Amino acid sequence: LGPMLRGQVRRCPRMAAVHDVRSRAAFRMRRLSCHSKTWQAKAMRSILLPCDKRAIWLLNAAVVIGLPVTNWIYWPAVLEANVLPPEADNVMIAMMGSIILAVLLAPIIAVLTWASLRKPRKNIDLAAWDAERPIVSGLVSLLFLGLFALGARSLLAGMTAPSGWPDEYWIPYALLFMAWSLTMRGLILSPPLSRHS
């Protein structure tokens, strides 16, 4: 039956045209189905946040300012807890050192934030990966996921501190630092709007 129908199609131009149209329609449907599945797979891998410039600047400012603020809350609490040996009760060095570190980090984080926000983005994909620049994606991920691990270590230390140590004061800043690390990684690697246009 199949060869007979193919012969009829070859003999009848109208039937051949109908067959051609149906073939093209089926091909287009298959392409749309493939694109839909690809889009759904990408959507499942995406963790999107709105790209609000003001919120990002506030997050970066909180990370910088929160470091000395947490130190100036934590170290006096340590001193009051009497957990330090008598020869190591000078906490002012650590407290002043946190201010110096924040001053040094502030321009670096500001430049990084400004450079990341130069191109407009609709969303920040926390799971972003730039396949066109795998080396850059790898280095950025290594840096910020390493910082995330540092924050997670601080969080764990705050939750499992020995008796008498007020390390729970570091838990809010550790959570903030971890959120900042993931946000900055996603911001840097998320495609700008111009690449979708």
Backbone as numpy.savetxt, mean C-alpha at the origin, in Angstrom:
# Nx Ny Nz CAx CAy CAz Cx Cy Cz
-23.35 -34.82 -42.09 -24.17 -33.61 -42.09 -23.32 -32.35 -42.09
-22.21 -32.40 -41.34 -21.34 -31.23 -41.27 -20.78 -30.84 -42.62
-20.18 -31.78 -43.40 -19.68 -31.41 -44.73 -20.75 -30.91 -45.65
-21.96 -31.45 -45.54 -23.05 -30.99 -46.41 -23.40 -29.53 -46.10
-23.48 -29.19 -44.80 -23.80 -27.81 -44.43 -22.70 -26.86 -44.88
-21.45 -27.31 -44.71 -20.35 -26.43 -45.15 -20.41 -26.22 -46.65
-20.83 -27.24 -47.39 -20.97 -27.09 -48.82 -22.07 -26.12 -49.17
-23.19 -26.18 -48.44 -24.28 -25.26 -48.69 -23.86 -23.82 -48.38
-23.09 -23.65 -47.32 -22.61 -22.30 -46.99 -21.74 -21.76 -48.09
-20.87 -22.63 -48.63 -20.00 -22.16 -49.71 -20.81 -21.83 -50.95
-21.92 -22.57 -51.19 -22.70 -22.32 -52.40 -23.63 -21.12 -52.26
-24.00 -20.75 -51.00 -24.95 -19.67 -50.81 -24.25 -18.48 -50.18
-24.05 -17.37 -50.93 -23.35 -16.21 -50.35 -24.06 -15.63 -49.15
-25.40 -15.64 -49.16 -26.14 -15.04 -48.04 -25.89 -15.84 -46.76
-25.94 -17.18 -46.89 -25.68 -18.01 -45.72 -24.24 -17.87 -45.26
-23.34 -17.68 -46.19 -21.94 -17.48 -45.82 -21.77 -16.18 -45.05
-22.48 -15.14 -45.46 -22.39 -13.86 -44.76 -22.94 -13.98 -43.35
-24.09 -14.70 -43.21 -24.67 -14.90 -41.87 -23.72 -15.68 -40.98
-23.13 -16.72 -41.57 -22.18 -17.53 -40.81 -20.98 -16.70 -40.36
-20.50 -15.79 -41.24 -19.37 -14.93 -40.91 -19.73 -13.96 -39.78
-20.93 -13.38 -39.85 -21.37 -12.45 -38.80 -21.46 -13.15 -37.46
-22.04 -14.36 -37.47 -22.16 -15.12 -36.23 -20.79 -15.48 -35.65
-19.85 -15.81 -36.51 -18.50 -16.15 -36.05 -17.84 -14.95 -35.39
-18.00 -13.78 -36.04 -17.42 -12.58 -35.46 -18.06 -12.23 -34.12
-19.37 -12.39 -34.04 -20.07 -12.10 -32.79 -19.61 -13.03 -31.68
-19.45 -14.31 -32.03 -18.98 -15.27 -31.03 -17.57 -14.93 -30.57
-16.71 -14.50 -31.52 -15.34 -14.13 -31.18 -15.31 -12.92 -30.24
-16.18 -11.94 -30.54 -16.24 -10.75 -29.68 -16.74 -11.10 -28.28
-17.70 -12.00 -28.20 -18.21 -12.41 -26.90 -17.13 -13.12 -26.09
-16.33 -13.94 -26.77 -15.23 -14.61 -26.07 -14.21 -13.61 -25.56
-13.92 -12.58 -26.37 -12.97 -11.55 -25.95 -13.50 -10.78 -24.75
-14.78 -10.41 -24.80 -15.38 -9.70 -23.68 -15.37 -10.56 -22.42
-15.61 -11.84 -22.58 -15.60 -12.74 -21.43 -14.20 -12.82 -20.83
-13.19 -12.90 -21.70 -11.80 -12.94 -21.20 -11.45 -11.66 -20.48
-11.80 -10.49 -21.07 -11.51 -9.21 -20.43 -12.24 -9.10 -19.09
-13.48 -9.60 -19.05 -14.25 -9.54 -17.81 -13.59 -10.38 -16.73
-13.14 -11.58 -17.10 -12.48 -12.44 -16.12 -11.17 -11.82 -15.65
-10.42 -11.20 -16.57 -9.18 -10.54 -16.18 -9.44 -9.39 -15.24
-10.46 -8.58 -15.55 -10.80 -7.46 -14.68 -11.23 -7.94 -13.31
-12.04 -9.02 -13.27 -12.48 -9.55 -11.99 -11.31 -10.08 -11.18
-10.35 -10.72 -11.86 -9.18 -11.23 -11.14 -8.36 -10.08 -10.56
-8.20 -8.99 -11.34 -7.47 -7.84 -10.83 -8.22 -7.19 -9.68
-9.54 -7.11 -9.80 -10.33 -6.51 -8.73 -10.22 -7.31 -7.44
-10.17 -8.65 -7.56 -10.05 -9.48 -6.38 -8.69 -9.30 -5.72
-7.66 -8.98 -6.50 -6.33 -8.77 -5.94 -6.14 -7.37 -5.41
-7.06 -6.46 -5.67 -6.90 -5.06 -5.31 -7.50 -4.79 -3.94
-6.82 -3.92 -3.19 -7.32 -3.39 -1.92 -7.27 -1.88 -2.07
-8.39 -1.27 -2.43 -8.42 0.12 -2.85 -8.79 1.04 -1.70
-8.09 2.18 -1.67 -8.41 3.28 -0.77 -8.53 4.55 -1.61
-9.40 5.47 -1.25 -9.47 6.74 -2.00 -8.19 7.54 -1.82
-7.73 8.12 -2.91 -6.49 8.90 -2.87 -6.82 10.34 -2.50
-6.88 10.62 -1.21 -7.18 11.95 -0.69 -5.85 12.60 -0.28
-5.44 13.63 -1.01 -4.14 14.25 -0.75 -4.05 14.80 0.67
-5.11 15.42 1.13 -5.08 15.99 2.48 -4.90 14.91 3.53
-5.60 13.79 3.36 -5.49 12.70 4.32 -4.08 12.10 4.30
-3.48 12.02 3.11 -2.13 11.46 3.01 -1.11 12.37 3.69
-1.25 13.69 3.48 -0.35 14.63 4.15 -0.52 14.57 5.66
-1.76 14.45 6.13 -2.00 14.34 7.57 -1.42 13.05 8.12
-1.51 11.96 7.37 -0.94 10.69 7.81 0.58 10.79 7.94
1.22 11.42 6.96 2.67 11.58 7.02 3.09 12.50 8.17
2.33 13.57 8.37 2.64 14.47 9.49 2.48 13.75 10.82
1.45 12.91 10.93 1.22 12.17 12.17 2.36 11.20 12.45
2.91 10.59 11.40 4.03 9.66 11.58 5.26 10.40 12.10
5.52 11.58 11.55 6.70 12.35 11.98 6.51 12.89 13.39
5.37 13.53 13.65 5.14 14.14 14.96 4.90 13.09 16.03
4.29 11.98 15.64 3.98 10.94 16.63 5.19 10.29 17.24
6.33 10.30 16.52 7.54 9.67 17.07 8.03 10.37 18.33
8.31 11.68 18.30 8.75 12.32 19.55 7.64 12.38 20.60
6.40 12.55 20.16 5.30 12.60 21.14 5.22 11.30 21.92
5.30 10.16 21.23 5.25 8.87 21.90 6.46 8.68 22.82
7.62 9.12 22.37 8.82 9.00 23.21 8.69 9.84 24.48
8.12 11.02 24.35 7.99 11.90 25.52 6.88 11.43 26.46
6.03 10.56 26.02 5.06 9.93 26.91 5.63 8.64 27.51
6.35 7.89 26.68 6.83 6.57 27.09 7.94 6.64 28.13
8.98 7.44 27.86 10.15 7.42 28.74 9.88 7.95 30.14
9.09 9.01 30.32 8.73 9.37 31.71 7.95 8.27 32.41
7.10 7.53 31.65 6.38 6.41 32.26 7.34 5.31 32.68
8.38 5.08 31.87 9.40 4.10 32.24 10.12 4.54 33.50
10.42 5.82 33.56 11.11 6.35 34.74 10.26 6.20 35.99
8.97 6.46 35.87 8.08 6.32 37.01 7.87 4.86 37.42
8.01 3.95 36.46 7.83 2.53 36.76 9.01 1.92 37.51
10.14 2.64 37.57 11.34 2.18 38.28 11.82 0.81 37.77
11.81 0.65 36.45 12.29 -0.60 35.86 13.72 -0.46 35.33
14.25 0.75 35.32 15.62 0.97 34.85 16.59 0.88 36.02
17.80 0.39 35.76 18.82 0.41 36.82 19.21 1.85 37.15
19.74 2.09 38.35 20.06 3.47 38.77 21.03 4.19 37.83
21.96 3.45 37.24 22.95 4.09 36.37 22.40 4.37 34.97
21.18 3.95 34.67 20.61 4.15 33.34 19.26 4.84 33.42
19.14 5.76 34.36 17.84 6.41 34.54 17.75 7.76 33.85
18.73 8.09 32.99 18.70 9.35 32.26 17.98 9.13 30.93
16.68 9.40 30.91 15.88 9.16 29.72 15.85 10.37 28.80
16.45 11.47 29.22 16.40 12.68 28.42 17.14 12.52 27.09
18.16 11.68 27.07 18.91 11.46 25.83 18.00 10.85 24.77
17.24 9.83 25.16 16.32 9.19 24.21 15.21 10.14 23.79
14.72 10.94 24.71 13.64 11.86 24.40 14.10 12.95 23.44
15.26 13.52 23.69 15.79 14.54 22.78 16.20 13.93 21.44
16.71 12.70 21.50 17.09 12.03 20.26 15.91 11.80 19.33
14.73 11.56 19.91 13.54 11.37 19.08 13.15 12.65 18.35
13.37 13.79 18.98 13.09 15.08 18.31 14.05 15.29 17.15
15.33 15.02 17.39 16.33 15.18 16.32 16.01 14.25 15.15
15.64 13.00 15.46 15.31 12.05 14.40 14.10 12.51 13.60
13.10 13.04 14.29 11.90 13.53 13.60 12.23 14.71 12.69
13.10 15.59 13.16 13.51 16.74 12.33 14.25 16.27 11.08
15.07 15.24 11.21 15.80 14.72 10.06 14.89 13.98 9.08
13.89 13.29 9.62 13.00 12.52 8.75 11.96 13.39 8.06
11.59 14.51 8.66 10.51 15.33 8.12 10.73 15.75 6.67
11.89 16.32 6.29 12.04 16.71 4.87 12.08 15.52 3.93
12.62 14.39 4.38 12.68 13.21 3.51 11.27 12.70 3.21
10.46 12.59 4.25 9.08 12.12 4.07 8.27 13.14 3.28
8.52 14.43 3.50 7.79 15.46 2.76 8.09 15.39 1.26
9.36 15.25 0.91 9.74 15.15 -0.51 9.16 13.88 -1.13
9.22 12.77 -0.41 8.67 11.52 -0.91 7.17 11.64 -1.14
6.48 12.27 -0.20 5.03 12.44 -0.34 4.70 13.36 -1.50
5.42 14.46 -1.62 5.17 15.41 -2.72 5.41 14.73 -4.07
6.50 13.98 -4.20 6.80 13.31 -5.46 5.75 12.25 -5.79
5.24 11.57 -4.78 4.24 10.52 -5.01 2.89 11.09 -5.40
2.60 12.32 -4.98 1.30 12.92 -5.25 1.30 13.84 -6.48
2.42 13.92 -7.19 2.48 14.80 -8.35 1.50 14.37 -9.44
1.40 13.06 -9.66 0.47 12.55 -10.67 -0.84 12.17 -9.98
-1.97 12.60 -10.54 -3.25 12.33 -9.89 -3.59 10.84 -9.92
-4.14 10.38 -8.84 -4.61 9.01 -8.72 -6.01 9.02 -8.13
-6.87 8.19 -8.66 -8.22 8.09 -8.11 -8.23 7.26 -6.85
-7.47 6.15 -6.87 -7.43 5.23 -5.73 -5.99 4.85 -5.43
-5.78 4.36 -4.23 -4.51 3.77 -3.82 -4.74 2.28 -3.65
-4.02 1.49 -4.43 -4.15 0.04 -4.35 -3.05 -0.49 -3.44
-3.45 -0.98 -2.26 -2.46 -1.47 -1.29 -1.75 -2.72 -1.80
-2.34 -3.41 -2.77 -1.72 -4.60 -3.35 -1.13 -4.32 -4.73
-0.83 -3.06 -5.02 -0.36 -2.68 -6.36 1.01 -3.29 -6.65
1.22 -3.58 -7.94 2.51 -4.07 -8.43 2.63 -3.59 -9.87
3.67 -2.80 -10.14 3.88 -2.26 -11.47 4.67 -3.28 -12.29
3.96 -4.03 -13.14 4.62 -5.06 -13.94 5.57 -4.48 -14.97
5.37 -3.21 -15.35 6.27 -2.58 -16.31 7.59 -2.17 -15.67
7.62 -2.07 -14.34 8.85 -1.72 -13.62 9.03 -2.68 -12.44
9.34 -3.93 -12.73 9.42 -4.92 -11.64 10.53 -4.64 -10.64
11.65 -4.06 -11.10 12.75 -3.78 -10.17 12.34 -2.68 -9.20
11.71 -1.62 -9.73 11.23 -0.54 -8.86 10.19 -1.07 -7.89
9.27 -1.88 -8.39 8.24 -2.45 -7.52 8.86 -3.30 -6.42
9.87 -4.07 -6.78 10.53 -4.92 -5.78 11.25 -4.11 -4.72
11.97 -3.06 -5.13 12.71 -2.24 -4.18 11.77 -1.47 -3.26
10.71 -0.88 -3.85 9.73 -0.15 -3.03 9.05 -1.09 -2.05
8.68 -2.27 -2.52 8.03 -3.24 -1.63 8.98 -3.68 -0.53
10.24 -3.91 -0.87 11.22 -4.33 0.13 11.38 -3.27 1.21
11.44 -1.99 0.81 11.62 -0.90 1.76 10.42 -0.77 2.69
9.24 -0.64 2.11 8.08 -0.33 2.94 7.52 -1.55 3.67
7.68 -2.73 3.11 7.27 -3.92 3.85 8.26 -4.20 4.98
9.52 -3.79 4.78 10.47 -3.88 5.90 10.09 -2.93 7.02
9.68 -1.71 6.66 9.20 -0.76 7.68 7.93 -1.28 8.34
7.06 -1.92 7.55 5.84 -2.51 8.12 6.21 -3.59 9.15
7.20 -4.41 8.82 7.64 -5.45 9.76 8.21 -4.83 11.03
8.91 -3.69 10.89 9.43 -2.99 12.07 8.28 -2.51 12.95
7.24 -1.96 12.34 6.07 -1.54 13.11 5.37 -2.72 13.77
5.27 -3.85 13.04 4.64 -5.04 13.61 5.45 -5.56 14.80
6.76 -5.47 14.71 7.61 -5.89 15.84 7.38 -5.01 17.05
7.25 -3.70 16.82 6.96 -2.78 17.92 5.58 -3.06 18.51
4.62 -3.37 17.65 3.28 -3.71 18.13 3.31 -4.96 19.00
4.04 -5.97 18.54 4.13 -7.21 19.30 4.84 -6.98 20.64
5.87 -6.14 20.61 6.58 -5.84 21.85 5.67 -5.11 22.84
4.84 -4.22 22.32 3.91 -3.51 23.19 2.85 -4.41 23.80
2.49 -5.46 23.07 1.45 -6.37 23.56 2.00 -7.45 24.47
3.30 -7.70 24.40 3.91 -8.77 25.20 5.00 -8.24 26.10
4.89 -6.99 26.54 5.93 -6.38 27.36 6.01 -7.06 28.72
7.22 -7.13 29.30 7.35 -7.69 30.65 6.59 -6.85 31.67
6.28 -7.46 32.76 5.53 -6.78 33.81 6.28 -5.55 34.30
5.59 -4.43 34.37 6.19 -3.19 34.84 6.60 -2.24 33.73
6.84 -2.78 32.53 7.26 -1.94 31.41 6.03 -1.38 30.70
5.95 -0.06 30.52 4.75 0.55 29.89 4.84 0.58 28.37
5.19 -0.55 27.76 5.37 -0.58 26.30 4.05 -0.47 25.54
2.93 -0.56 26.26 1.65 -0.42 25.56 1.46 0.97 24.99
2.26 1.93 25.47 2.18 3.28 24.90 2.61 3.32 23.44
3.36 2.31 23.00 3.83 2.27 21.62 2.81 1.64 20.68
1.77 1.02 21.18 0.81 0.32 20.31 0.12 1.28 19.33
-0.41 2.45 19.76 -1.05 3.33 18.77 -0.10 3.79 17.67
1.14 4.14 18.07 2.09 4.60 17.04 2.50 3.45 16.12
2.61 2.25 16.66 2.97 1.10 15.81 1.89 0.85 14.77
0.62 0.93 15.16 -0.47 0.76 14.20 -0.46 1.87 13.15
-0.22 3.10 13.59 -0.13 4.22 12.65 1.02 4.02 11.67
2.16 3.58 12.17 3.34 3.38 11.33 3.11 2.26 10.32
2.43 1.21 10.72 2.13 0.11 9.81 1.17 0.57 8.71
0.15 1.34 9.10 -0.79 1.87 8.09 -0.08 2.79 7.12
0.83 3.62 7.64 1.59 4.53 6.78 2.46 3.76 5.79
3.11 2.70 6.25 4.00 1.91 5.38 3.22 1.31 4.21
2.07 0.71 4.49 1.28 0.11 3.42 0.71 1.16 2.48
0.29 2.30 3.05 -0.29 3.36 2.22 0.74 3.95 1.27
1.94 4.21 1.77 2.98 4.81 0.92 3.43 3.84 -0.17
3.53 2.56 0.17 3.88 1.59 -0.87 2.81 1.56 -1.96
1.55 1.52 -1.55 0.47 1.52 -2.53 0.42 2.80 -3.34
0.69 3.93 -2.68 0.65 5.21 -3.38 1.72 5.29 -4.46
2.91 4.83 -4.16 4.02 4.90 -5.12 3.79 3.97 -6.31
3.24 2.79 -6.06 3.12 1.79 -7.12 1.77 1.82 -7.85
0.77 2.52 -7.31 -0.52 2.57 -7.99 -0.41 3.40 -9.27
-1.04 2.97 -10.36 -0.93 3.71 -11.63 -1.67 5.02 -11.56
-1.08 6.10 -12.08 -1.79 7.38 -12.14 -2.90 7.35 -13.17
-3.77 8.35 -13.11 -4.90 8.40 -14.02 -4.47 8.52 -15.47
-3.35 9.17 -15.73 -2.90 9.38 -17.10 -2.58 8.07 -17.81
-2.25 7.03 -17.06 -1.92 5.75 -17.67 -3.16 4.97 -18.06
-4.33 5.39 -17.57 -5.57 4.74 -17.96 -6.28 5.48 -19.08
-5.83 6.70 -19.36 -6.52 7.50 -20.37 -6.09 7.11 -21.77
